[in-house]
Amino acid sequence: MTALSDVIKNIILFERSGKQLYNRIFVVSAFSGVTNLLLEDKKTGAPGVYHVLANYKDFHKPLNSLISKLKQINKSYESLGLNIADADQFIEKRINDAKAYLDNLANILASGYVSKEGILQAAREILASIGESHSAYNFCNILQNMGLNATLVDLSGFHDHRSLTIDQRIKKDLQHIDFEHTICIVTGYAKGTEGIMREFDRGYSEVTFSKIADMVEPHEAIIHKEYHLCTADPQLVGIDNCFPVGFTNYDVADQLADVGMEAIHPKASKPLEINGINLRIKNTFDPEHPGTLITKEYICEHKRVEVITGTDKVMIIDIYDPSMVGNVGSDLKIMQFFAKYSISYTFKATSANSISIVIWEKDFNKKLINELEDHFEKVTVEKMAMVCLLGTNMDQPGLLAKAASALAESGIDIKSAGFALRKVNIQFLVARADFDGAIIALNKAMN
């Protein structure tokens, strides 16, 4: 969204004129870095306004500072036609209104009579909504000042106190719009009784996008990103050693999400997949390229690896106990502890007396380890990296051997490995220091 000039040129106007400009709905995220300021930095965890409030400190100062920063963002779009006076007035009023709501929440929180969790979740919802309302207003204002018929659909429900679910709010706000004669600019944040942040956290824009697509049944749903969905990370393997995937299916998209390389949030992809809505991932800065089409039924006609990816932000927990062998229920017992702490896993391997489970490092909980140590003889925890071969049709003799040989020839030790019967995802656990080298070696071997 920050590159609005390119968005307008390469998406809104690209090869379109007259009536072709309309009959489209755009679900927008906040401008770059804004949600980090409101909540916390997604990568580093650096605290935003939310954490000031959550720690019972004065959050008025960071909110006032935020107004100044958002006005600076507004100023950067003046050359595109943004009415600065209107945009500044909009965001200043919205944040001051939010400040009043948050003051009430802070007072209730300070009383000690209510659940802290519920109050803080409400605060996150209020703060999160500001970012998308800001970007959507600016985007719509610019398009209107260009002479286009654009309609702002602010799903944040900021002054609507009715008790509506997210689906009900979307339906209410879209049902009377004449899509054939307007461009709809919709906030990625949508207010609902279930709480979109509570359900989906920072992936909520794509969830709103998915819910709207499910409701209006478009010819195609398109997510515009700042890069192509590539066969490997260009920054690791080099731009000349990878290329856009082109075609894949929702199963592979889920595998990508499972290792943090989201083509789309997995909870957002399900409605599209179930209802047979095709999804296209396009590069905003390469408008002539068709991007990658994700469908429910696609199977590559040639046996090949479609994507090589992974993450270096996982940990492996190995639970060993000599009483496991032949003992029904050891795995269940372990999984009950994981469920107790709401920790999901991305990989699991077993032997007679041990079970190894890979989790995201951010989900690591020392209390889980303590409980496992109380019930099993030995628990080992190591930081790891995971590299994966993904594809819709890659079940070919020798693929595993070829991949293992490529890693061995690069001096990379495989700590663990595995794949399910369907063989859409072959996973290798390696040392974190070997992550980049493993991606490069596998990409070289498979191409």
C-alpha positions as CSV (number, residue, x, y, z in Angstrom):
1,M,0.0,0.0,0.0
2,T,2.9,2.4,0.6
3,A,3.7,2.4,-3.1
4,L,0.3,3.9,-4.0
5,S,1.6,5.5,-7.2
6,D,2.6,2.0,-8.5
7,V,-0.7,0.5,-7.2
8,I,-2.7,3.1,-9.1
9,K,-0.6,2.7,-12.3
10,N,-0.1,-1.0,-12.3
11,I,-3.4,-2.3,-10.8
12,I,-6.2,0.3,-10.9
13,L,-5.4,1.8,-14.3
14,F,-3.3,-0.9,-16.0
15,E,-4.8,-1.7,-19.5
16,R,-8.3,-0.5,-18.3
17,S,-10.5,2.4,-19.2
18,G,-14.1,3.4,-19.0
19,K,-16.4,0.7,-17.5
20,Q,-13.5,-1.7,-17.3
21,L,-12.2,0.3,-14.3
22,Y,-15.2,-0.7,-12.2
23,N,-16.8,-3.8,-10.9
24,R,-13.8,-4.4,-8.7
25,I,-13.3,-4.6,-4.9
26,F,-10.0,-3.8,-3.3
27,V,-9.3,-4.9,0.3
28,V,-6.4,-2.8,1.6
29,S,-3.9,-3.3,4.4
30,A,-2.4,-0.4,6.5
31,F,0.5,1.5,5.1
32,S,3.9,0.0,5.8
33,G,4.9,0.0,9.5
34,V,1.7,1.6,10.8
35,T,0.2,-1.6,12.4
36,N,3.7,-2.1,14.0
37,L,3.3,1.3,15.7
38,L,-0.2,0.5,16.8
39,L,0.4,-3.0,18.2
40,E,4.0,-4.3,18.1
41,D,6.6,-4.8,15.4
42,K,5.7,-8.1,13.7
43,K,9.4,-9.1,13.2
44,T,11.2,-7.8,16.3
45,G,8.3,-7.6,18.8
46,A,9.2,-3.9,19.6
47,P,6.2,-2.5,21.5
48,G,3.6,-0.2,20.0
49,V,0.8,1.8,21.6
50,Y,-1.0,-1.3,22.7
51,H,1.8,-2.4,25.0
52,V,1.9,1.0,26.6
53,L,-1.7,0.7,27.5
54,A,-1.3,-3.0,28.5
55,N,1.4,-1.9,31.0
56,Y,-0.9,0.7,32.6
57,K,1.1,3.6,31.3
58,D,0.0,6.8,29.6
59,F,-0.8,6.0,26.0
60,H,-1.9,9.5,25.0
61,K,1.6,10.6,24.2
62,P,2.3,7.7,21.7
63,L,-1.1,8.2,20.2
64,N,-0.4,11.9,19.7
65,S,2.9,11.0,18.2
66,L,1.1,8.6,15.9
67,I,-1.1,11.4,14.6
68,S,2.0,13.3,13.6
69,K,3.5,10.3,11.8
70,L,0.3,9.5,9.9
71,K,0.0,13.2,8.9
72,Q,3.6,12.9,7.5
73,I,2.4,9.8,5.5
74,N,-0.5,11.9,4.2
75,K,1.9,14.6,3.1
76,S,3.8,12.0,1.0
77,Y,0.7,11.4,-1.1
78,E,-0.1,15.0,-1.8
79,S,1.4,14.8,-5.3
80,L,-1.0,11.9,-6.1
81,G,-3.9,14.2,-5.4
82,L,-4.7,13.5,-1.8
83,N,-6.6,16.3,-0.1
84,I,-4.3,16.8,2.8
85,A,-6.7,18.9,4.9
86,D,-9.4,16.3,4.7
87,A,-7.0,13.4,5.2
88,D,-5.4,15.0,8.3
89,Q,-8.9,15.8,9.7
90,F,-10.0,12.3,9.2
91,I,-7.1,10.6,10.9
92,E,-7.0,13.1,13.8
93,K,-10.7,12.6,14.5
94,R,-10.4,8.8,14.3
95,I,-7.5,8.6,16.7
96,N,-9.1,11.0,19.1
97,D,-12.2,9.0,19.1
98,A,-10.2,5.8,19.6
99,K,-8.4,7.6,22.5
100,A,-11.8,8.1,24.2
101,Y,-12.7,4.5,23.8
102,L,-9.3,3.4,25.1
103,D,-9.6,5.8,28.1
104,N,-12.8,4.0,29.1
105,L,-11.1,0.6,28.7
106,A,-8.1,1.7,30.7
107,N,-10.4,2.9,33.6
108,I,-12.3,-0.4,33.6
109,L,-9.0,-2.3,33.5
110,A,-7.7,-0.3,36.5
111,S,-10.7,-1.2,38.5
112,G,-9.7,-4.8,38.7
113,Y,-13.3,-6.0,38.5
114,V,-13.1,-7.5,35.0
115,S,-11.0,-9.9,33.0
116,K,-7.8,-8.2,31.8
117,E,-7.6,-10.5,28.8
118,G,-11.0,-9.4,27.4
119,I,-10.3,-5.7,27.9
120,L,-6.9,-5.9,26.3
121,Q,-8.2,-7.8,23.3
122,A,-10.8,-5.1,22.7
123,A,-8.0,-2.5,22.8
124,R,-6.1,-4.5,20.1
125,E,-9.2,-4.5,18.0
126,I,-9.7,-0.7,18.3
127,L,-6.0,0.1,17.6
128,A,-5.7,-2.4,14.7
129,S,-8.7,-0.8,12.9
130,I,-7.0,2.6,12.7
131,G,-4.3,1.5,10.2
132,E,-6.7,0.2,7.5
133,S,-9.2,3.0,8.0
134,H,-6.3,5.5,7.3
135,S,-5.0,3.8,4.2
136,A,-8.5,3.1,2.7
137,Y,-9.6,6.7,3.3
138,N,-6.5,8.1,1.6
139,F,-6.7,5.6,-1.3
140,C,-10.3,6.4,-2.0
141,N,-9.8,10.1,-1.7
142,I,-7.0,10.0,-4.3
143,L,-9.1,8.0,-6.7
144,Q,-12.0,10.3,-6.3
145,N,-9.8,13.3,-6.9
146,M,-8.6,11.6,-10.1
147,G,-12.2,11.7,-11.4
148,L,-12.9,8.0,-10.7
149,N,-16.1,6.8,-9.0
150,A,-14.6,5.2,-5.8
151,T,-16.6,4.1,-2.8
152,L,-15.0,3.8,0.7
153,V,-16.3,0.8,2.7
154,D,-15.0,1.2,6.2
155,L,-15.7,-2.2,7.9
156,S,-14.2,-1.0,11.2
157,G,-17.7,-0.1,12.4
158,F,-16.1,2.6,14.6
159,H,-19.4,4.4,15.4
160,D,-21.7,1.4,14.9
161,H,-22.6,-0.2,18.2
162,R,-24.8,-2.9,16.7
163,S,-23.8,-6.5,17.6
164,L,-22.9,-7.9,14.2
165,T,-20.6,-10.8,13.2
166,I,-17.9,-10.1,10.6
167,D,-20.0,-11.7,7.9
168,Q,-23.1,-9.7,8.8
169,R,-21.1,-6.5,8.7
170,I,-19.6,-7.2,5.3
171,K,-23.0,-8.1,3.9
172,K,-24.7,-5.0,5.4
173,D,-22.0,-2.6,4.1
174,L,-21.8,-4.2,0.6
175,Q,-25.4,-5.1,-0.2
176,H,-26.5,-1.8,-1.7
177,I,-23.4,-1.0,-3.7
178,D,-23.7,-0.8,-7.5
179,F,-20.4,-2.6,-8.2
180,E,-20.6,-2.1,-12.0
181,H,-20.2,1.6,-11.6
182,T,-17.7,2.0,-8.8
183,I,-14.4,0.8,-7.4
184,C,-14.8,-0.3,-3.8
185,I,-12.0,0.4,-1.4
186,V,-12.5,-1.8,1.7
187,T,-10.7,-1.9,5.0
188,G,-8.8,-5.1,5.7
189,Y,-9.9,-4.8,9.3
190,A,-13.5,-5.8,9.9
191,K,-15.3,-5.4,13.2
192,G,-17.3,-8.3,14.4
193,T,-18.6,-9.9,17.6
194,E,-16.1,-12.8,17.3
195,G,-13.1,-10.3,17.1
196,I,-11.1,-10.6,13.9
197,M,-7.8,-10.0,15.8
198,R,-8.8,-12.6,18.4
199,E,-9.4,-15.2,15.7
200,F,-6.7,-14.4,13.1
201,D,-4.3,-11.9,14.7
202,R,-2.2,-10.1,12.0
203,G,-3.5,-12.1,9.1
204,Y,-6.9,-10.5,9.3
205,S,-6.8,-8.5,6.0
206,E,-6.6,-11.6,4.0
207,V,-9.4,-13.1,6.0
208,T,-11.6,-10.1,5.2
209,F,-10.6,-10.5,1.5
210,S,-11.6,-14.1,1.6
211,K,-14.9,-13.5,3.3
212,I,-15.8,-10.9,0.7
213,A,-14.8,-13.2,-2.2
214,D,-16.9,-15.9,-0.7
215,M,-19.9,-13.5,-0.6
216,V,-19.7,-11.9,-4.0
217,E,-18.3,-15.0,-5.9
218,P,-15.8,-13.2,-8.2
219,H,-14.4,-14.4,-11.5
220,E,-11.1,-14.5,-9.7
221,A,-9.6,-13.4,-6.4
222,I,-6.2,-11.6,-6.7
223,I,-3.6,-10.8,-4.0
224,H,-1.1,-8.2,-5.1
225,K,2.2,-8.5,-3.3
226,E,5.6,-6.7,-3.7
227,Y,7.1,-9.8,-5.1
228,H,6.3,-12.9,-7.1
229,L,5.6,-16.3,-5.5
230,C,8.9,-17.8,-6.6
231,T,10.3,-21.3,-6.8
232,A,12.9,-20.2,-4.2
233,D,13.9,-17.0,-2.4
234,P,15.6,-14.7,-5.0
235,Q,17.6,-13.1,-2.2
236,L,19.1,-16.4,-1.4
237,V,19.5,-18.2,-4.7
238,G,19.8,-15.2,-7.0
239,I,17.2,-13.7,-9.3
240,D,18.5,-15.8,-12.2
241,N,18.2,-19.1,-10.4
242,C,14.4,-19.0,-9.7
243,F,11.2,-18.0,-11.4
244,P,7.5,-17.4,-10.6
245,V,5.8,-20.7,-9.8
246,G,3.0,-20.1,-12.3
247,F,0.5,-22.7,-11.2
248,T,-0.1,-24.6,-8.0
249,N,-2.9,-25.8,-5.7
250,Y,-4.3,-24.9,-2.3
251,D,-2.7,-27.9,-0.7
252,V,0.8,-26.5,-1.6
253,A,-0.4,-23.0,-0.5
254,D,-1.1,-24.6,2.9
255,Q,2.3,-26.2,3.0
256,L,3.9,-22.8,2.3
257,A,1.9,-21.2,5.1
258,D,3.0,-24.0,7.5
259,V,6.6,-22.8,7.2
260,G,5.8,-19.1,7.3
261,M,6.0,-18.4,3.5
262,E,2.3,-17.3,3.2
263,A,0.9,-17.0,-0.3
264,I,-2.3,-16.5,1.7
265,H,-3.3,-17.0,5.4
266,P,-4.4,-20.7,5.7
267,K,-7.6,-19.7,7.4
268,A,-8.3,-17.3,4.6
269,S,-7.7,-19.8,1.8
270,K,-10.2,-22.3,3.1
271,P,-13.4,-20.5,2.0
272,L,-11.9,-19.9,-1.4
273,E,-10.8,-23.5,-1.8
274,I,-14.1,-24.9,-0.6
275,N,-16.1,-22.7,-2.9
276,G,-13.9,-23.3,-5.9
277,I,-12.7,-19.7,-6.2
278,N,-9.3,-19.4,-7.9
279,L,-6.7,-17.2,-6.4
280,R,-4.0,-15.4,-8.3
281,I,-0.8,-14.0,-6.6
282,K,0.6,-11.1,-8.6
283,N,3.6,-8.8,-8.3
284,T,2.4,-5.2,-8.1
285,F,5.6,-4.0,-9.8
286,D,5.4,-6.5,-12.7
287,P,1.8,-5.9,-14.0
288,E,2.3,-7.7,-17.4
289,H,3.2,-11.0,-15.7
290,P,0.2,-13.2,-15.0
291,G,1.6,-14.3,-11.6
292,T,0.8,-17.6,-10.0
293,L,-2.7,-19.1,-10.2
294,I,-3.8,-21.3,-7.2
295,T,-6.7,-23.6,-7.8
296,K,-8.3,-26.5,-6.0
297,E,-7.6,-29.2,-8.6
298,Y,-4.3,-28.3,-10.2
299,I,-1.7,-31.1,-10.5
300,C,1.4,-30.4,-12.5
301,E,1.5,-32.6,-15.6
302,H,5.3,-33.1,-15.2
303,K,6.9,-34.5,-12.1
304,R,8.9,-31.7,-10.5
305,V,9.5,-29.7,-7.4
306,E,7.6,-26.5,-7.5
307,V,8.9,-24.6,-4.5
308,I,12.0,-24.8,-2.3
309,T,11.5,-23.0,0.9
310,G,11.8,-23.2,4.7
311,T,12.5,-21.3,7.9
312,D,15.3,-20.9,10.4
313,K,13.0,-20.0,13.2
314,V,12.0,-23.4,14.6
315,M,12.9,-25.6,17.5
316,I,12.9,-29.3,17.8
317,I,11.7,-31.0,21.1
318,D,12.8,-34.6,21.4
319,I,11.1,-36.6,24.1
320,Y,12.8,-39.9,25.0
321,D,11.6,-42.6,27.4
322,P,12.5,-46.4,27.3
323,S,8.9,-47.2,28.3
324,M,7.5,-45.9,25.1
325,V,8.1,-49.0,23.0
326,G,4.9,-51.0,22.7
327,N,3.1,-48.6,25.0
328,V,-0.1,-47.4,23.5
329,G,-0.8,-43.7,24.2
330,S,2.6,-42.1,24.6
331,D,2.0,-39.9,21.6
332,L,-1.4,-38.9,22.9
333,K,-0.1,-38.0,26.3
334,I,2.6,-35.7,24.7
335,M,0.0,-34.1,22.4
336,Q,-2.3,-33.3,25.4
337,F,0.5,-31.3,26.9
338,F,1.0,-29.4,23.6
339,A,-2.7,-28.8,23.4
340,K,-2.8,-27.5,27.0
341,Y,-0.4,-24.7,26.0
342,S,-2.0,-24.1,22.6
343,I,1.2,-25.1,20.7
344,S,0.9,-26.5,17.2
345,Y,3.7,-28.3,15.5
346,T,5.0,-28.4,11.9
347,F,6.9,-31.7,11.9
348,K,6.9,-34.9,13.9
349,A,9.1,-38.0,13.7
350,T,9.0,-41.1,15.9
351,S,11.2,-44.1,16.8
352,A,10.7,-46.9,19.3
353,N,11.5,-44.8,22.4
354,S,11.4,-41.2,21.2
355,I,9.2,-38.6,19.5
356,S,10.7,-35.5,17.9
357,I,8.4,-32.5,17.4
358,V,9.2,-29.2,15.6
359,I,7.5,-26.0,16.7
360,W,7.9,-22.3,16.0
361,E,10.5,-20.7,18.2
362,K,8.0,-17.9,19.1
363,D,5.7,-20.6,20.6
364,F,8.3,-22.1,22.9
365,N,7.1,-22.4,26.4
366,K,9.3,-23.4,29.3
367,K,6.3,-24.6,31.3
368,L,5.6,-27.2,28.5
369,I,9.1,-28.5,28.8
370,N,8.9,-28.7,32.6
371,E,5.7,-30.8,32.3
372,L,7.2,-33.1,29.7
373,E,10.3,-33.6,31.9
374,D,8.0,-34.5,34.8
375,H,6.5,-37.4,32.8
376,F,9.3,-38.6,30.5
377,E,12.9,-39.6,31.1
378,K,14.7,-37.1,28.9
379,V,13.6,-34.0,27.0
380,T,16.1,-32.3,24.6
381,V,15.4,-28.9,23.0
382,E,17.5,-27.5,20.1
383,K,17.2,-24.5,17.8
384,M,16.8,-25.7,14.2
385,A,16.1,-24.8,10.6
386,M,13.7,-26.6,8.3
387,V,14.0,-26.8,4.5
388,C,11.2,-28.1,2.3
389,L,10.6,-29.4,-1.2
390,L,7.0,-28.7,-2.2
391,G,5.0,-29.7,-5.3
392,T,1.7,-31.0,-6.6
393,N,3.3,-33.8,-8.5
394,M,6.9,-34.7,-7.3
395,D,6.5,-38.3,-6.3
396,Q,9.4,-39.7,-8.3
397,P,12.0,-42.4,-7.6
398,G,15.3,-41.0,-6.4
399,L,14.0,-37.6,-5.4
400,L,14.8,-38.1,-1.7
401,A,18.2,-39.5,-2.5
402,K,18.9,-36.6,-4.9
403,A,18.0,-34.1,-2.2
404,A,20.0,-35.8,0.5
405,S,23.0,-36.1,-1.8
406,A,22.8,-32.4,-2.6
407,L,22.9,-31.5,1.1
408,A,25.7,-34.0,1.8
409,E,27.8,-32.7,-1.0
410,S,27.5,-29.2,0.5
411,G,28.6,-30.5,3.9
412,I,25.2,-30.2,5.4
413,D,24.2,-32.7,8.0
414,I,20.5,-33.8,8.0
415,K,19.3,-33.8,11.6
416,S,15.9,-35.3,10.8
417,A,13.7,-35.8,7.7
418,G,10.2,-36.9,6.7
419,F,7.2,-36.7,4.4
420,A,3.6,-37.9,4.4
421,L,2.3,-40.5,2.0
422,R,1.0,-37.9,-0.5
423,K,4.5,-36.5,-0.8
424,V,3.6,-32.9,-1.4
425,N,6.1,-31.8,1.2
426,I,9.5,-33.3,1.9
427,Q,11.1,-31.8,5.0
428,F,14.7,-31.7,6.2
429,L,15.8,-30.5,9.6
430,V,19.3,-28.9,9.5
431,A,21.4,-26.7,11.8
432,R,20.4,-23.0,11.6
433,A,23.9,-22.1,10.3
434,D,23.2,-24.4,7.3
435,F,19.8,-22.9,6.4
436,D,20.9,-20.6,3.5
437,G,23.3,-23.2,2.1
438,A,20.6,-25.9,2.2
439,I,18.2,-23.8,0.2
440,I,20.9,-23.0,-2.3
441,A,22.1,-26.6,-2.6
442,L,18.5,-28.0,-3.1
443,N,17.6,-25.3,-5.6
444,K,20.7,-26.1,-7.6
445,A,20.0,-29.8,-7.5
446,M,16.4,-29.6,-8.5
447,N,16.8,-27.2,-11.5
